[in-house]
Amino acid sequence: MNSEFTIAVHSLVFLAYLPDHMASSELIAKNVSTNPARIRKIMSRLRKNGFVKTKEGNGGGYILNCNPQETTLAQIYRTVSCGIKPNWCTGDPEEACLISSNTQAVMDQIFNEAEDYLETYLEKITIYSVLEKIKQCR
């Protein structure tokens, strides 16, 4: 998993907190504490999947285009995440050694099962419920 998931959730929760208001990439970036270019990259993926709408020009920006009470973190995870499996392979499937030739296949299975559990858990959490939890932190 990478930080894009957290940034996407933060951005959508921020937009849910500002219903019916546009937010520029600069404003979102300031709230998230990251670079506006990074926000634009992530928001582009969210826009392509229908979570936000954009308006260009003066007074433009991003606005929520989904129901925060129905939008789950699993949907966001599938949109922006590269998964939890590392981009590195261990061992060598051609090796005669039992451990070297089979560890990666077993680890792949473990990561796939863990990802299934994670997505099942994230299906239970909505953008709205994250916003409500944040409001309780006051």
N, C-alpha and C positions, 0 to 999 in steps of 0.2 A: 504494500500500500504506500502511496506517496502523499505529500501534503496537499495535492490538488483536491482531494476529497474534502478535507477539512476547510479549505478555502472556499470551495463550492457551497458547502453547507453554511458556512459563516455568511457568505454573500447572500444566499437565499433567505436566511433568517433575518438578515439586515433589511432586505427588501420587504419581507413580510411585516417587519416592524414599522415600515413606512408605506402602508397600503395606499395605492392610488397616487404615489409620488415617484417621479423619475429620480434615479441616482446615477451620477456620472461614474466612470471607472475610477476617477481620481478620488471621489468621495468614498466609494466602496474600498478602494485600496488603502485609504487613510484609516478606515474602520478596521480593516483586516490586518493592517500593518505590513503591507507588501507593496510591490511595484504595480502601477496602473497597467503596464503592458502584460503582466502576468494575469491580472484580473480580466483584461480583455480576451486573452487566450482561453481562459476557463469559461468566461461568460459566453464566448462564441459557441462552445460545445453545448452549454446549457440552452442557448437560443436555438441551435439546430435541433435539439430534442424537445423544444416547446415549453421549457420551464420559465423562460423570460422572453420579453419582447424588447426591441430596441427602437430608439428614435435618434436620428442623426441631427447634428446642428445645434444651434443655441437652445439651451434648455432641454437638450436630449439626454439620453442615457439609457438605463435599464429599468424595467418595471416587471414585477412578478406576473407571470402568465399561467400560473397553476394555482390550484387550491392548496394552501399550506396545510390544511387539515387532512388532505388526501395524499399529498406527495410524501413518499417515504424516503428514508435515507438509503434504502436499497436501490431505489430508482436512480438516485444521484450517484451512488457508488458505481453502478453499472455504466453510467454515462461518462464519468471522469476518471475512474480508477484503472490502474493497470493490473490489479489483482494483488494478492498477497505473496504469490510465488516469486522468489528472487529470480533475477535474470542470469543466474549462474548455474551451471550444471556441475555435478560432482561425479567423480568416477569415470569409468570408460566401459560402455556396454559390450565392447569387443574384448575386454580383458578376461583372462581365464579365472581371475580371483572372484569368488562368490560375492564378496562385499563390494568391490569396485564395479562389477558388472550389473549389480541390482539395486544399489542404494538410491540412485536417481529415480528409478521407477517407483520405488516405495515412497520416497519423499514427494514425488508428484501426486501420488494418491493421497498422502496426508494433507498436502496443501489444497488439493481439490475438495476434500471433505471439510477442511477448516473453512474454506471459502463458502461452501454451502451453508455451514452453521452461521457464519458471519452474515450472509445475506438474509437468512431466515430471521436472525435477530434484528437486523436493520429494517426489515419489513414492518416491524412493530413500532418503529419510531418515525414520527412525521416531522416536517419542518415546524409545524405549529407546536408540537410537544416540546421541541428543542427551545423554541421561543418562550414558551411557558416556564420551562425549567430555568432559563436565564433570568426571567422576570422575578423568580423566587429567590435569586441570589442577592437581591438588594438588601 
